[in-house]
Amino acid sequence: MSRELYECVRRDGFAVVPGVLDERAVSSFEASLEGVADGEGVLRRGGVYAIRNLLEVVPAARELARSSPVRALVEPVLGVGCFVVRGTLFDKTTAAPWKVAWHQDLSVEVRGRVDAEGFGPWSVKAGVVYVQPPASVLEGMLAVRLHLDDCDESNGALRVLPGSHLCGRLDADEIRRWREGVRAVTCAAPRGGALLLRPLLLHSSPAPREPRRRRVVHLEFAAAPLPRGLEWRA
């Protein structure tokens, strides 16, 4: 399975894997979210609908990133030395049914600003420093999206354009050509399932058509330190 997983992510930029977390693991993590307090990076609209600094706010998220089921997904792609660098919770609800246009994930979290060639622009959100690194850094990363709810096109499942991660950072015209030339794939996943995603893969998130929650734990992994004196934040 690991070789098949590697080839799928290499070729298409994504893979859906059901049954990564069992019911006990999912329920345990849900319980860890119940006591989340207000603070920087915790967004609320009719309940918690996003947590930016998940690895800090919910310690169970870091344990989840270190767990055998999750490592078994990441190591075939990035190698045994990979490590988590970022965690986010997304929670689509009837009170927060946002949609996201086609894009690539271009920013990473760092400990502080160090002006370095190829890095930028910079930004700060919820007290965290973000920077857009060279494409070579993003090409060495992998996101694992763990689903706490059944997710399909009716409640805002992610849509992707297979293969678009192989073309580096794309401008608006290139994104338009990909949208016109490649058929989008909806990444439906069951509760406890995972979506593996390369950051440079074009993806979007439509607003849900049905009033069902779509909670996703988004964990990002890397396999090497940042260059030029920069440090991963996690």
C-alpha positions in Angstrom: 0.0 0.0 0.0 2.8 2.4 0.8 4.3 2.2 -2.7 0.8 2.7 -4.3 0.3 5.7 -2.0 3.6 7.2 -3.0 2.9 6.9 -6.7 -0.6 8.3 -6.4 0.6 11.4 -4.5 3.6 11.8 -6.9 1.5 11.6 -10.0 -1.8 13.2 -9.0 -0.8 15.4 -6.0 -3.4 13.8 -3.7 -4.9 10.5 -2.4 -7.9 9.6 -0.4 -7.4 6.9 2.3 -10.5 5.7 4.2 -10.3 4.2 7.7 -7.2 5.9 9.0 -8.7 6.7 12.4 -11.0 4.3 14.2 -14.1 5.5 16.0 -12.4 5.6 19.3 -9.6 7.8 18.0 -12.1 10.2 16.3 -14.3 10.4 19.4 -11.3 11.0 21.6 -10.1 13.9 19.5 -13.7 15.4 19.4 -13.6 15.4 23.2 -10.4 17.4 23.2 -12.1 20.1 21.2 -14.9 20.6 23.6 -12.8 22.6 26.1 -11.2 25.0 23.6 -11.3 28.5 25.0 -11.4 31.8 23.1 -8.0 33.2 22.1 -5.8 34.2 19.2 -6.4 31.9 16.3 -9.7 30.5 17.6 -12.5 31.8 15.3 -16.2 31.5 16.3 -19.4 31.9 14.5 -22.2 29.9 16.0 -19.5 27.7 17.7 -15.8 27.1 16.8 -15.4 27.1 13.1 -11.6 27.4 12.8 -8.5 27.1 14.9 -5.3 28.4 13.3 -2.8 27.4 15.9 -4.2 23.9 16.5 -0.9 22.3 17.6 -0.7 24.8 20.5 -4.4 25.2 21.3 -5.2 21.4 21.3 -2.2 19.3 22.4 -4.0 16.2 21.2 -3.4 17.4 17.7 0.3 17.1 18.1 -0.1 13.6 19.4 -2.4 12.8 16.5 0.4 13.9 14.1 2.8 11.6 15.9 0.4 8.6 15.8 1.2 5.4 13.9 -1.8 5.7 11.5 -0.8 9.2 10.5 2.9 8.5 10.2 2.1 5.5 8.0 0.6 7.9 5.5 3.3 10.5 5.5 6.5 8.5 5.7 6.1 6.7 2.3 6.0 10.2 0.7 8.4 12.3 2.8 10.6 9.6 4.5 11.0 8.5 8.1 12.5 11.8 9.2 9.5 13.9 8.4 7.8 16.1 11.1 4.7 18.2 11.6 5.1 21.9 11.0 1.5 23.2 11.2 -2.0 22.3 12.4 -5.4 23.9 11.6 -9.0 22.9 12.3 -11.6 23.8 9.7 -15.3 23.4 10.7 -18.0 24.2 8.1 -21.3 24.7 9.7 -24.6 26.3 8.8 -23.4 29.4 10.6 -20.1 29.4 8.8 -20.6 27.9 5.3 -17.7 29.6 3.6 -16.3 28.7 0.2 -12.7 29.1 -1.1 -11.8 29.7 -4.7 -9.2 27.7 -6.7 -5.7 28.3 -5.1 -2.4 26.7 -4.0 -1.3 26.7 -0.4 1.7 29.0 -0.7 2.5 30.1 2.9 4.3 28.5 5.8 4.6 29.3 9.5 8.0 30.4 10.8 9.4 31.5 14.2 10.3 35.0 13.0 11.1 37.1 10.1 14.5 36.6 8.5 14.9 38.5 5.2 16.1 35.9 2.7 16.3 35.7 -1.0 13.3 33.8 -2.5 11.1 34.2 0.6 8.1 36.6 0.6 5.7 38.2 0.9 5.4 38.1 4.7 2.3 38.5 6.9 1.2 38.1 10.5 -2.1 36.4 11.5 -3.2 35.7 15.1 0.3 36.5 16.2 1.9 34.0 13.8 4.5 34.9 11.1 3.8 33.6 7.6 6.0 33.7 4.6 5.7 32.4 1.0 8.9 30.2 0.4 10.3 29.1 -2.9 8.4 26.4 -4.7 11.2 23.9 -3.8 10.2 24.1 -0.1 6.5 23.5 -0.9 7.4 20.6 -3.1 9.0 18.9 -0.1 5.8 19.1 2.0 2.6 17.1 2.4 -0.7 17.9 4.1 -2.9 15.3 5.8 -6.5 16.2 6.2 -8.2 14.0 8.8 -12.0 14.0 8.6 -14.1 14.1 11.7 -17.3 13.9 9.7 -18.4 12.2 6.5 -17.6 14.6 3.7 -18.8 14.7 0.1 -19.8 17.3 -2.5 -23.1 18.0 -0.6 -21.3 19.5 2.5 -18.3 21.2 0.9 -15.7 18.4 0.2 -12.4 19.7 -1.3 -12.1 19.7 -5.1 -8.7 19.3 -6.8 -7.1 19.5 -10.3 -4.9 16.4 -10.5 -1.3 17.0 -11.7 -1.3 20.7 -11.2 1.2 20.4 -8.4 3.9 19.5 -10.9 4.0 23.0 -12.4 5.3 25.1 -9.6 3.7 28.3 -8.4 0.9 29.3 -10.8 -0.3 32.8 -11.8 -3.9 33.7 -12.4 -3.8 33.0 -16.1 -2.2 29.6 -15.5 -4.8 28.7 -12.9 -7.5 29.7 -15.4 -6.0 27.4 -18.0 -5.9 24.5 -15.6 -9.5 25.0 -14.6 -10.5 25.0 -18.3 -8.4 22.1 -19.3 -8.6 19.6 -16.5 -11.6 17.9 -14.9 -12.0 18.6 -11.2 -12.1 15.7 -8.8 -14.2 15.8 -5.6 -12.3 14.3 -2.7 -15.1 12.6 -0.7 -13.9 11.0 2.5 -15.7 9.2 5.3 -15.4 10.0 9.0 -12.0 8.8 10.1 -10.6 9.0 6.5 -7.8 11.1 5.3 -7.0 13.2 2.2 -3.3 13.6 1.4 -2.5 16.8 -0.4 0.5 18.4 -1.9 0.5 22.2 -1.1 1.0 23.2 -4.8 -2.0 21.2 -6.0 -4.8 23.5 -7.1 -7.8 23.0 -4.9 -11.0 24.7 -3.9 -13.8 24.3 -1.4 -17.4 25.0 -2.4 -20.1 26.1 0.1 -22.1 23.2 1.4 -25.5 22.5 -0.1 -26.8 20.6 3.0 -26.7 21.6 6.6 -24.1 19.1 7.7 -20.8 19.8 9.5 -17.5 19.2 7.8 -14.8 19.2 10.4 -11.3 18.6 9.1 -8.0 18.5 11.0 -5.4 19.8 8.6 -1.8 18.8 9.4 1.2 19.9 7.4 4.5 18.0 7.3 8.0 18.7 6.1 11.2 16.6 5.9 13.9 19.2 6.0 14.8 22.4 7.9 14.2 25.7 6.3 17.3 27.4 4.7 19.0 30.7 5.3 18.4 30.9 9.1 14.6 30.5 9.0 12.9 28.1 11.3 9.7 26.2 11.2 7.4 27.5 13.9 6.0 24.1 15.2 
